[in-house]
Amino acid sequence: MKYSYEYKKRCVNLYREGKWAETPKGVSTNRFHHAVVEWHRLEKSCGPEALQHKNQNKVWTAEKEYELVAKVLAGESCTKTAIEAGISKGLLYQWVRCYKMKGYQGLVAQRKGRPPKEPDMKKKTEPAELTPSEREEMIRLRAGNERLREERCAAQLKAKKQRSSGNSAKKDTD
């Protein structure tokens, strides 16, 4: 559930006074109290602007992701860095893990979402047009392949005839 900035601020002020705001419907009291304590800690460490909603669905470049990862690797708190950037700490942890495993390439934009079940469902790319020299080479290679197939068939027929003639010669001696 998303709460407004004013509501969060009111809940934090009540918490400082030793009181709890009324728990909203559909949320467990324990979970709501945990959220209020977290809001209090965020406001205390990063200021009241930390309680405001940041821009959602922002597209991050690999350079910006690297800057945040570098801060965390330099020893800065992951939670504080994430709050300042306006992202969840889980996303920042994910970026740090990818960087540790794959280096900078781990931060470069990757395909999002669930991979397709069927290989046929993958996006099909249109082949590039062939140049005249490539077209001639393809015709020559196809003709060569056909000649090899014919030679192989002829060799198989010859071998089959030899086997059958060898079998008939054995039968005559018995």
Beta strands, then each sheet from edge to edge (+ up, - down):
end
